[in-house]
Structure formats: structure tokens, C-alpha cells
Amino acid sequence: MIADHAFELFSEHAFLSLPDFAGAFATTVKIEGLNAAGSIKLKTARGLVEALERSGRLGPGSALIESTSGNLGIALASVCAAKGYPLTLVTDPNANDAGVRAMRALGAEVVVVTERDANGGYLQTRIECVRRMLAADPALVWTDQYAHPANPATHRHTTAVEIITGFGLPDWLFVGTGTAGTLMGCVQAFQALGAPTRIVAVDTVGSVTFHSAPAVRHIPGLGSSRPSQLLRDDGSFTKVVIPETDTVRTCRRVARRYGLLVGGSTGTVLSAVARLAPAIAAGSRVLALSPDFGDRYLDTIYNDDWVTDRYGPEVLDDAPAADRPLPALRKDELINHA
């Protein structure tokens, strides 16, 4: 395949088995980082921009703006560079330095806000900054990943289809939840098929997406400091929240055992697989979405000093061969499990 644009480069059917990861069932990850922007967010970015083009809101001379914690910003910068749209990205101190450098290298203007919002995060601060900039420059167009229906629609027609055609119907599907675009796209697709797949929405402790108590979070990707505008909680999926300490342990465990350097969202999702293992029947086919790789987290999750400063030395797993089992899921971390 010779693509005309970088944003057309995808590896749609990249699945990796993790033998003996947890329980008496097969755990597989769908690798989403094998594209020109390095994450599943390239689908979201392309879907948002092309939906705005179809609606007539974008055209020659248009400029875009978006709030991002990292991957969506890189993906949008890639799409906008290829399409010739100027782009402003509003991010925060939790964004990885490598990610911010990538955004700038791709031609985006990056604004970093530093004031936390009322829930201890930066999301509302970023959005307020976007709104101020929109008011000051009416020519700017906000892609609005948080509310645009193109976000879930993109994943309904890409990610979900790729799962079904490349993997088949999983018994369990674990999906990380940020804006909830990927989650809702998959939920809609599997519901339309009448599939028996159990879908698990995974969030991080400190996020308010599932109405948990807000708290300071350090790892970008999953979670939010305000309710999702895309989430439709109809009881059809299980919701689980995972502490960041589990995320760190799982990322490092997967790297050392399987030779796969995964990002924070993947570590969180795989932590949920391990936590729910006692509820998953032997022989089940379990699929976890892996949004990105761990190269953007080398200075954080994989940095001993960074981990120790934020979570304490007990979070470090100093025995590469050890398969430290994760503790059983506490009731306060399992939001619902039908």
C-alpha cells in the first residue's frame, strides 16, 4: 500500500497474545499504536476533521483549535499538517514532554495551562482557555473531541469493525475511557449486532467520568475532571476504576515479561483484565484495546525516580522475572458488574 497522506497509514489487524497474563483464559491486545501518529487517536482526529469538512465548517483558510492531554493533539497535528490547516493545541503539565515536542514538530502552536480546575485536573481549565481563544478569534474552529458525534461514529465504523473482522467476537472487550468516544463507538457497534460480548469500560481513580470522587492524577490519557458528554450509561457495560499505582506496575510488568512497551492507558486496561480475572470463565476470549506504545512514557511510568516521587518506592517492581499478582478488585473500584 502506498498512501497519499500520513494519516491514511494504519495497521488495522495487529493483535498480540499475552500468554498466561491473567486467569485461565486467553488475553489478547489490539495494538493501535502502529500508525503515523502513534496512537488510536489518529482515527479520532481524522474523523473529527473530515466531519467538519463535510459539514462545510472547514475550508481554505480555516484554522483549528483543540484541548488535549497528548495523543489527540499529536494526531490532530499530523492530520492538520497534511491537510494544510493551522492548529492550536491547549495542553497541561501532565502531558508528556515528548508529546508536546511532537505537536510542535508537526507545526502546531501549543499553549500550556498550569492552573488546576475545581476537580483537581486541568481539563476544565483547558476548555475555558479554548473558549476564550474562540471568542477572541471567531475564525477558529473547535474540533471538540468531547462532544462531536464524529468521535464515537469513527470508532463504530473503524475500531469495532476491525475487531470483528480481524479477531472475531470477543467474550470480553476491555476499553479505556477518556472522552468515551472509543467506548461508545464499540458499544453501539456490538449492540447493533446483538453480540453477547461483555464490554468493560475502564477508568482511572481520581477521574469523575463514572461519578467517582475527584483526585489529582499524574498519567495522561484516561480519565477526566468533568463528566463525559458522549457517555451514554445505559447499564449495558461494566465500569471499573483502577488506581494509577496498578497502571504503573502493569506497564512495567508487561514490558519485562512480554517485551512490549505499553502506554499508561494500556496498563490501566490490562490492570482491569487482571482485576476481573476471577469473574471471567476459563477459556474465554478476552480482548483489550491498547491505544499507544510506551515510548512517550519513558520519562514517567518507566522512570524509577518519577514513580518513586509520586507513588513511593513500593510501586517499583525490581524483579524483572516476577509476575506479581494484582490484588483482588475492591468494591469501591468496581462500579457495576452485571
C-alpha positions, 0 to 999 in steps of 0.5 A, spaced: 500 500 500 502 506 498 498 512 501 497 519 499 497 522 506 500 520 513 494 519 516 491 514 511 497 509 514 494 504 519 495 497 521 488 495 522 489 487 524 495 487 529 493 483 535 498 480 540 497 474 545 499 475 552 500 468 554 498 466 561 497 474 563 491 473 567 486 467 569 485 461 565 483 464 559 486 467 553 488 475 553 489 478 547 491 486 545 489 490 539 495 494 538 493 501 535 499 504 536 502 502 529 500 508 525 503 515 523 501 518 529 502 513 534 496 512 537 488 510 536 487 517 536 489 518 529 482 515 527 479 520 532 482 526 529 481 524 522 474 523 523 473 529 527 476 533 521 473 530 515 466 531 519 467 538 519 469 538 512 463 535 510 459 539 514 462 545 510 465 548 517 472 547 514 475 550 508 481 554 505 483 558 510 480 555 516 484 554 522 483 549 528 483 549 535 483 543 540 484 541 548 488 535 549 492 531 554 497 528 548 495 523 543 489 527 540 493 533 539 499 529 536 494 526 531 490 532 530 497 535 528 499 530 523 492 530 520 492 538 520 499 538 517 497 534 511 491 537 510 494 544 510 490 547 516 493 551 522 492 548 529 492 550 536 493 545 541 491 547 549 495 542 553 497 541 561 503 539 565 501 532 565 502 531 558 508 528 556 514 532 554 515 528 548 508 529 546 508 536 546 515 536 542 511 532 537 505 537 536 510 542 535 514 538 530 508 537 526 507 545 526 502 546 531 502 552 536 501 549 543 499 553 549 500 550 556 495 551 562 498 550 569 492 552 573 488 546 576 480 546 575 475 545 581 476 537 580 483 537 581 485 536 573 486 541 568 481 539 563 476 544 565 481 549 565 483 547 558 476 548 555 475 555 558 482 557 555 479 554 548 473 558 549 476 564 550 481 563 544 474 562 540 471 568 542 477 572 541 478 569 534 471 567 531 475 564 525 477 558 529 474 552 529 473 547 535 474 540 533 471 538 540 473 531 541 468 531 547 462 532 544 462 531 536 458 525 534 464 524 529 468 521 535 464 515 537 461 514 529 469 513 527 470 508 532 463 504 530 465 504 523 473 503 524 475 500 531 469 495 532 469 493 525 476 491 525 475 487 531 470 483 528 473 482 522 480 481 524 479 477 531 472 475 531 467 476 537 470 477 543 467 474 550 470 480 553 472 487 550 476 491 555 476 499 553 479 505 556 475 511 557 477 518 556 472 522 552 468 515 551 468 516 544 472 509 543 467 506 548 461 508 545 463 507 538 464 499 540 458 499 544 453 501 539 457 497 534 456 490 538 449 492 540 447 493 533 449 486 532 446 483 538 453 480 540 453 477 547 460 480 548 461 483 555 464 490 554 468 493 560 469 500 560 475 502 564 477 508 568 482 511 572 481 513 580 481 520 581 477 521 574 469 523 575 467 520 568 463 514 572 461 519 578 467 517 582 470 522 587 475 527 584 483 526 585 489 529 582 492 524 577 499 524 574 498 519 567 495 522 561 490 519 557 484 516 561 480 519 565 477 526 566 475 532 571 468 533 568 463 528 566 463 525 559 458 528 554 458 522 549 457 517 555 451 514 554 450 509 561 445 505 559 447 499 564 449 495 558 457 495 560 461 494 566 465 500 569 471 499 573 476 504 576 483 502 577 488 506 581 494 509 577 499 505 582 496 498 578 497 502 571 504 503 573 506 496 575 502 493 569 506 497 564 512 495 567 510 488 568 508 487 561 514 490 558 519 485 562 515 479 561 512 480 554 517 485 551 512 490 549 512 497 551 505 499 553 502 506 554 499 508 561 492 507 558 494 500 556 496 498 563 490 501 566 486 496 561 490 490 562 490 492 570 482 491 569 483 484 565 487 482 571 482 485 576 476 481 573 480 475 572 476 471 577 469 473 574 471 471 567 470 463 565 476 459 563 477 459 556 474 465 554 476 470 549 478 476 552 480 482 548 483 489 550 484 495 546 491 498 547 491 505 544 499 507 544 506 504 545 510 506 551 515 510 548 512 517 550 512 514 557 519 513 558 520 519 562 514 517 567 511 510 568 518 507 566 522 512 570 524 509 577 525 516 580 518 519 577 514 513 580 518 513 586 516 521 587 509 520 586 507 513 588 513 511 593 518 506 592 513 500 593 510 501 586 517 499 583 517 492 581 525 490 581 524 483 579 524 483 572 522 475 572 516 476 577 509 476 575 506 479 581 499 478 582 494 484 582 490 484 588 483 482 588 478 488 585 475 492 591 468 494 591 469 501 591 473 500 584 468 496 581 462 500 579 457 495 576 458 488 574 452 485 571 
